[in-house]
Amino acid sequence: MASRLYLTAREAAAELNVSRATLYAYVSRGLVSSEPSENGRSRLYRAEDIRKMRARKTPYQARDSIARHSLSFGAPVLDSAITLIADGDVYYRGRDAIELARNARFEQVAALLWQQDGADPFDQPLLDIDLPTGLAPVPRAMSLLSIAGERDLKGLNLSGRGIAETGARIVRLLTSGFSGHPLSSDPVHTQLARAWHLNDIGADLIRMALILVADHELNTSAFTVRCIASTRATPYAAISGGICALQGPRHGGLTSQVLAFLNETVGAADPADAVMARLKRGETIPGFGHLLYDGIDPRAAALLAAMERTLGDSPSVEIARKIVCAAKEALGLGPNIDFALATLARALSLPDESSFSVFAIGRSAGWIAHAQEQYRLPELIRPRARYVGEEPQPATALD
């Protein structure tokens, strides 16, 4: 190994005594470098990086260093068979997520994530719950989850099938809560299109967006869901926690910042001027760059390309195109899914909260899959803290 610069995936995984999926996860986090082989059909991995990773796995000091960073884009902390992010691609249960977004229904992808082969978890009666009035979309959706969590006896069934069926009920509740329309058994994208007065083109773009955001491995909201599920709280509680985490401006709440930035560009003679003005003020360009991708977020690329094909003459799509070019030139960064969702909202003249609504409804499918996976494990997720405070003092009375 010392005389070779690169290893195959099989050799690298064997050296580290890990699965290939774990090796790919190391690559996605920047811990191991890879590049295409000469034939372009496989990738090679730097032997030097593999040696460093192997050395890290033994001494106590190295293990402590990994532990310190493991909850912040570090080494994997939980095994999962749901989503793989590797070499700039995203796979749901081994299926290309971009291809699924082109051809599948959201409900089919949810069933795939929930491992319901041949069964339709959405084929069940609607819950008898009235839509709360006088609330904004997020609190309305959260209220529905809270009410259902108290009433739905089947929500206590934590078998794989039981969780999937509860997941389907949760998806319907969220669709109703975020859209402001009564519960319906229609496909999610159809319900949202009806609520937002969209034509077939708009409805199909919503369908794509729901699938593209369905899961993204162990992000903050998915990890929150898993922590809650590990306590054996119901899926209703776990998904409520996921929505709370998703609202943060460093997660799904970033879409509101992108929308605000897009509004800034409306009055500019050239969208590139708005990009330049922000950078001169020392501000960031929201919706660009992602720690898991070297280039463009593949989900954003797919959704933006679909908008180019179907809404190419839209002023919002044209503005987005110019912003992407300016950000690429100035920062070398590509757009992420938050930018694509906000652009979709502008191009379809949707309510401002629609970007987050699509994100939350779509991501609920992945959250249910993570909860389902976690419920099968006996362990409680309980990290330890590295104490860095004052040393213990002799027992004395306080003044």
Secondary structure per residue as TSV (DSSP state, phi and psi in degrees):
chain	resnum	aa	ss	phi	psi
A	1	M	-	360.0	-32.8
A	2	A	T	-64.2	-27.1
A	3	S	T	-92.6	-1.6
A	4	R	-	-109.0	140.8
A	5	L	S	-84.1	-31.6
A	6	Y	E	-132.5	153.1
A	7	L	E	-125.5	154.4
A	8	T	-	-75.3	167.9
A	9	A	H	-59.9	-41.5
A	10	R	H	-63.1	-44.3
A	11	E	H	-66.6	-43.1
A	12	A	H	-64.2	-43.7
A	13	A	H	-64.0	-38.8
A	14	A	H	-65.7	-40.4
A	15	E	H	-61.6	-37.3
A	16	L	H	-89.2	-8.9
A	17	N	T	57.8	45.5
A	18	V	-	-131.1	168.2
A	19	S	-	-75.9	164.8
A	20	R	H	-64.9	-34.2
A	21	A	H	-60.8	-40.4
A	22	T	H	-67.9	-38.4
A	23	L	H	-58.9	-45.1
A	24	Y	H	-62.7	-35.9
A	25	A	H	-65.4	-39.0
A	26	Y	H	-59.1	-41.4
A	27	V	H	-64.0	-44.5
A	28	S	H	-63.4	-24.4
A	29	R	T	-94.4	4.5
A	30	G	T	78.6	12.6
A	31	L	S	-82.8	-23.6
A	32	V	S	-133.7	136.5
A	33	S	-	-92.4	145.7
A	34	S	E	-141.5	158.6
A	35	E	E	-151.9	158.8
A	36	P	E	-62.2	146.8
A	37	S	-	-75.2	173.9
A	38	E	T	-62.0	-35.6
A	39	N	T	-81.9	-9.8
A	40	G	S	77.1	-1.2
A	41	R	S	-94.8	-6.2
A	42	S	S	-147.0	176.6
A	43	R	E	-124.3	152.8
A	44	L	E	-114.1	152.4
A	45	Y	E	-122.7	135.3
A	46	R	E	-63.8	123.7
A	47	A	H	-61.5	-35.0
A	48	E	H	-61.9	-42.0
A	49	D	H	-65.2	-38.9
A	50	I	H	-65.1	-40.0
A	51	R	H	-62.1	-42.1
A	52	K	H	-64.7	-42.1
A	53	M	H	-63.6	-41.4
A	54	R	H	-64.9	-39.4
A	55	A	H	-66.5	-34.1
A	56	R	H	-67.4	-22.4
A	57	K	T	-81.3	-1.6
A	58	T	S	-114.2	-57.2
A	59	P	S	-65.6	149.8
A	60	Y	H	-61.0	-43.2
A	61	Q	H	-60.8	-39.1
A	62	A	H	-68.1	-41.2
A	63	R	H	-61.6	-39.1
A	64	D	H	-64.9	-38.0
A	65	S	H	-63.8	-42.9
A	66	I	H	-63.3	-42.7
A	67	A	H	-61.4	-37.4
A	68	R	H	-62.0	-32.3
A	69	H	H	-106.1	1.3
A	70	S	T	-68.5	-21.8
A	71	L	T	-96.7	10.7
A	72	S	T	-137.9	76.0
A	73	F	T	56.7	39.9
A	74	G	-	-103.4	-155.1
A	75	A	S	-60.5	152.4
A	76	P	-	-57.7	138.6
A	77	V	-	-107.2	-14.6
A	78	L	S	-139.9	139.9
A	79	D	-	-77.0	140.5
A	80	S	-	-150.7	142.1
A	81	A	S	-111.1	20.7
A	82	I	S	-90.4	-61.9
A	83	T	E	-129.3	134.8
A	84	L	E	-114.2	129.3
A	85	I	E	-115.2	112.3
A	86	A	E	-150.8	134.9
A	87	D	T	52.9	37.8
A	88	G	T	78.8	12.3
A	89	D	E	-121.4	159.0
A	90	V	E	-125.0	132.9
A	91	Y	E	-128.3	132.3
A	92	Y	E	-100.9	115.9
A	93	R	T	49.7	39.9
A	94	G	T	82.3	0.1
A	95	R	E	-103.2	136.9
A	96	D	E	-61.6	117.6
A	97	A	H	-64.8	-34.5
A	98	I	H	-67.5	-41.4
A	99	E	H	-66.0	-39.8
A	100	L	H	-60.7	-40.0
A	101	A	H	-64.6	-27.6
A	102	R	H	-76.4	-31.7
A	103	N	H	-124.6	-18.3
A	104	A	-	-101.4	165.3
A	105	R	-	-89.5	153.0
A	106	F	H	-59.1	-41.2
A	107	E	H	-62.9	-33.6
A	108	Q	H	-67.1	-40.5
A	109	V	H	-66.9	-39.0
A	110	A	H	-60.1	-45.6
A	111	A	H	-62.6	-35.5
A	112	L	H	-63.9	-48.1
A	113	L	H	-62.0	-33.4
A	114	W	T	-89.2	4.6
A	115	Q	T	56.0	49.7
A	116	Q	-	-108.7	56.6
A	117	D	T	-59.3	124.3
A	118	G	T	78.7	-3.7
A	119	A	-	-120.4	144.8
A	120	D	-	-110.1	100.6
A	121	P	T	-65.2	-16.4
A	122	F	T	-83.9	-6.8
A	123	D	-	-84.2	75.9
A	124	Q	S	-157.5	160.1
A	125	P	-	-64.7	155.7
A	126	L	-	-75.1	149.1
A	127	L	-	-69.9	148.8
A	128	D	-	-93.8	80.7
A	129	I	-	-134.1	130.1
A	130	D	-	-79.3	147.1
A	131	L	-	-74.4	123.4
A	132	P	-	-61.4	146.5
A	133	T	-	-110.3	159.6
A	134	G	S	74.5	19.8
A	135	L	-	-122.6	151.4
A	136	A	-	-72.8	165.4
A	137	P	H	-54.1	-47.3
A	138	V	H	-65.4	-53.4
A	139	P	H	-62.8	-29.8
A	140	R	H	-66.1	-44.5
A	141	A	H	-65.3	-41.5
A	142	M	H	-64.6	-36.2
A	143	S	H	-63.8	-42.5
A	144	L	H	-61.6	-41.0
A	145	L	H	-63.8	-41.1
A	146	S	H	-64.3	-44.6
A	147	I	H	-64.3	-47.0
A	148	A	H	-64.5	-36.7
A	149	G	H	-61.9	-29.8
A	150	E	H	-82.1	-30.1
A	151	R	H	-98.9	-27.3
A	152	D	-	-85.4	99.3
A	153	L	G	-64.0	-33.0
A	154	K	G	-67.1	-18.1
A	155	G	G	-66.0	-12.3
A	156	L	G	-87.1	-6.3
A	157	N	-	-80.7	105.0
A	158	L	-	-100.2	23.5
A	159	S	S	-74.8	164.1
A	160	G	H	-56.3	-45.6
A	161	R	H	-67.6	-41.7
A	162	G	H	-61.9	-40.8
A	163	I	H	-66.9	-39.9
A	164	A	H	-61.8	-43.7
A	165	E	H	-67.8	-38.9
A	166	T	H	-63.1	-39.0
A	167	G	H	-58.9	-41.3
A	168	A	H	-63.9	-39.6
A	169	R	H	-66.2	-38.1
A	170	I	H	-64.7	-43.8
A	171	V	H	-57.9	-43.0
A	172	R	H	-65.9	-40.0
A	173	L	H	-63.0	-44.8
A	174	L	H	-64.5	-39.2
A	175	T	H	-61.9	-42.6
A	176	S	H	-65.9	-45.2
A	177	G	H	-64.8	-44.2
A	178	F	H	-76.5	-30.3
A	179	S	H	-85.3	-23.6
A	180	G	T	79.6	13.5
A	181	H	S	-111.0	154.7
A	182	P	-	-59.1	160.2
A	183	L	-	-56.3	141.2
A	184	S	-	-146.7	152.3
A	185	S	-	-94.1	3.9
A	186	D	S	-67.2	158.3
A	187	P	-	-54.8	146.1
A	188	V	H	-56.9	-46.1
A	189	H	H	-65.3	-30.7
A	190	T	H	-68.3	-41.4
A	191	Q	H	-63.4	-44.6
A	192	L	H	-67.0	-38.9
A	193	A	H	-62.3	-39.6
A	194	R	H	-66.4	-42.7
A	195	A	H	-66.4	-32.7
A	196	W	T	-103.8	10.2
A	197	H	T	58.1	50.8
A	198	L	-	-101.0	153.7
A	199	N	-	-85.7	-173.8
A	200	D	H	-63.0	-35.2
A	201	I	H	-64.2	-47.0
A	202	G	H	-63.3	-40.9
A	203	A	H	-60.8	-40.3
A	204	D	H	-69.7	-34.5
A	205	L	H	-66.0	-37.6
A	206	I	H	-63.8	-41.8
A	207	R	H	-57.4	-46.5
A	208	M	H	-60.1	-46.2
A	209	A	H	-62.0	-41.8
A	210	L	H	-58.1	-41.9
A	211	I	H	-71.9	-40.1
A	212	L	H	-65.1	-27.3
A	213	V	T	-100.1	6.2
A	214	A	S	-58.1	-35.8
A	215	D	-	-158.7	155.9
A	216	H	-	-151.3	45.0
A	217	E	S	67.9	-147.7
A	218	L	S	-90.9	62.9
A	219	N	-	-73.9	177.6
A	220	T	H	-60.4	-44.0
A	221	S	H	-68.5	-39.5
A	222	A	H	-65.1	-39.7
A	223	F	H	-66.2	-37.6
A	224	T	H	-60.9	-45.4
A	225	V	H	-58.7	-42.9
A	226	R	H	-67.4	-38.3
A	227	C	H	-60.4	-44.9
A	228	I	H	-66.3	-43.3
A	229	A	H	-62.6	-32.9
A	230	S	H	-66.0	-18.5
A	231	T	T	-84.6	-5.9
A	232	R	T	72.8	21.4
A	233	A	-	-67.3	160.1
A	234	T	-	-71.3	162.6
A	235	P	H	-57.0	-30.4
A	236	Y	H	-61.0	-43.6
A	237	A	H	-67.9	-40.8
A	238	A	H	-64.3	-43.9
A	239	I	H	-70.4	-33.9
A	240	S	H	-59.1	-42.4
A	241	G	H	-64.0	-37.6
A	242	G	H	-61.8	-42.0
A	243	I	H	-65.0	-40.6
A	244	C	H	-59.3	-44.5
A	245	A	H	-68.5	-37.4
A	246	L	H	-64.9	-27.2
A	247	Q	T	-67.9	-19.3
A	248	G	S	-59.6	144.2
A	249	P	T	-66.8	-9.4
A	250	R	T	-98.2	6.6
A	251	H	T	-130.7	-129.5
A	252	G	T	-64.0	-24.3
A	253	G	T	-66.7	-8.9
A	254	L	H	-63.5	-24.0
A	255	T	H	-59.3	-33.0
A	256	S	H	-68.3	-33.8
A	257	Q	H	-67.3	-39.3
A	258	V	H	-64.7	-41.6
A	259	L	H	-60.5	-42.1
A	260	A	H	-62.9	-39.5
A	261	F	H	-66.3	-41.6
A	262	L	H	-61.8	-34.8
A	263	N	H	-64.3	-35.1
A	264	E	H	-62.0	-34.0
A	265	T	H	-75.4	-16.9
A	266	V	H	-60.8	-41.6
A	267	G	T	-86.1	-3.2
A	268	A	S	-82.6	143.7
A	269	A	S	-62.8	-34.2
A	270	D	S	-140.8	128.2
A	271	P	H	-53.3	-29.7
A	272	A	H	-62.5	-28.3
A	273	D	H	-65.3	-37.3
A	274	A	H	-66.4	-37.9
A	275	V	H	-63.1	-46.8
A	276	M	H	-62.2	-41.8
A	277	A	H	-62.0	-42.3
A	278	R	H	-63.7	-46.0
A	279	L	H	-63.7	-37.5
A	280	K	H	-65.1	-30.5
A	281	R	T	-82.0	0.7
A	282	G	T	78.5	18.4
A	283	E	-	-95.2	159.4
A	284	T	-	-87.1	166.9
A	285	I	-	-102.6	104.0
A	286	P	T	-65.4	141.6
A	287	G	T	93.5	12.7
A	288	F	B	-128.0	139.0
A	289	G	-	85.5	147.5
A	290	H	B	-153.6	133.9
A	291	L	T	-64.7	-20.2
A	292	L	T	-92.5	-3.3
A	293	Y	B	-131.2	135.1
A	294	D	S	-72.5	-38.3
A	295	G	S	-111.3	-132.3
A	296	I	S	-75.8	144.5
A	297	D	-	-63.7	120.2
A	298	P	H	-62.2	-27.9
A	299	R	H	-68.5	-41.5
A	300	A	H	-65.4	-41.5
A	301	A	H	-59.0	-43.5
A	302	A	H	-66.6	-43.8
A	303	L	H	-71.5	-41.3
A	304	L	H	-65.0	-38.7
A	305	A	H	-64.3	-39.0
A	306	A	H	-64.7	-37.6
A	307	M	H	-68.2	-37.2
A	308	E	H	-60.8	-41.2
A	309	R	H	-69.5	-37.6
A	310	T	H	-104.9	-25.2
A	311	L	H	-127.4	30.5
A	312	G	T	-58.0	-25.8
A	313	D	T	-91.2	5.5
A	314	S	-	-73.1	132.5
A	315	P	H	-57.2	-35.5
A	316	S	H	-65.6	-38.0
A	317	V	H	-68.8	-38.5
A	318	E	H	-64.6	-43.1
A	319	I	H	-61.8	-44.8
A	320	A	H	-59.9	-40.7
A	321	R	H	-59.8	-43.7
A	322	K	H	-70.1	-36.3
A	323	I	H	-64.4	-43.9
A	324	V	H	-58.8	-44.4
A	325	C	H	-63.5	-43.2
A	326	A	H	-66.3	-42.5
A	327	A	H	-67.0	-37.1
A	328	K	H	-64.3	-43.0
A	329	E	H	-68.2	-41.4
A	330	A	H	-80.3	-39.9
A	331	L	H	-116.5	-15.4
A	332	G	-	71.7	21.3
A	333	L	-	-111.1	146.9
A	334	G	-	-100.4	163.6
A	335	P	B	-70.8	151.1
A	336	N	-	-108.4	-177.4
A	337	I	H	-64.2	-29.5
A	338	D	H	-63.0	-42.1
A	339	F	H	-63.8	-42.5
A	340	A	H	-65.1	-41.1
A	341	L	H	-64.9	-42.2
A	342	A	H	-66.5	-39.2
A	343	T	H	-63.0	-40.5
A	344	L	H	-60.7	-43.1
A	345	A	H	-61.6	-41.7
A	346	R	H	-69.1	-42.4
A	347	A	H	-66.1	-31.5
A	348	L	T	-98.5	4.6
A	349	S	T	55.3	47.7
A	350	L	-	-89.2	162.3
A	351	P	-	-59.9	152.0
A	352	D	T	-56.4	-35.4
A	353	E	T	-77.4	-3.8
A	354	S	H	-65.2	-36.0
A	355	S	H	-59.8	-47.8
A	356	F	H	-67.0	-36.7
A	357	S	H	-60.2	-48.0
A	358	V	H	-62.1	-41.9
A	359	F	H	-59.9	-49.0
A	360	A	H	-67.9	-44.1
A	361	I	H	-64.9	-47.2
A	362	G	H	-62.4	-46.2
A	363	R	H	-67.4	-22.3
A	364	S	H	-59.1	-29.4
A	365	A	H	-63.2	-44.2
A	366	G	H	-68.0	-39.0
A	367	W	H	-59.4	-43.2
A	368	I	H	-61.9	-40.7
A	369	A	H	-62.2	-41.5
A	370	H	H	-67.1	-40.6
A	371	A	H	-62.2	-44.7
A	372	Q	H	-57.5	-44.6
A	373	E	H	-65.3	-40.1
A	374	Q	H	-71.0	-37.0
A	375	Y	H	-60.8	-24.7
A	376	R	T	-76.5	-14.0
A	377	L	-	-95.8	142.6
A	378	P	-	-79.5	-17.6
A	379	E	-	-78.5	146.9
A	380	L	-	-90.1	129.5
A	381	I	-	-72.3	112.5
A	382	R	-	-146.9	81.7
A	383	P	-	-62.6	156.2
A	384	R	-	-97.9	152.2
A	385	A	-	-95.3	143.5
A	386	R	-	-89.0	105.4
A	387	Y	-	-68.7	126.2
A	388	V	-	-126.4	17.7
A	389	G	S	-88.5	-161.1
A	390	E	-	-68.9	148.5
A	391	E	-	-68.0	151.3
A	392	P	-	-55.6	138.2
A	393	Q	-	-105.1	153.9
A	394	P	-	-57.6	147.1
A	395	A	-	-65.8	115.3
A	396	T	-	-138.0	156.2
A	397	A	-	-75.6	138.8
A	398	L	-	-80.3	143.5
A	399	D	-	-65.9	360.0
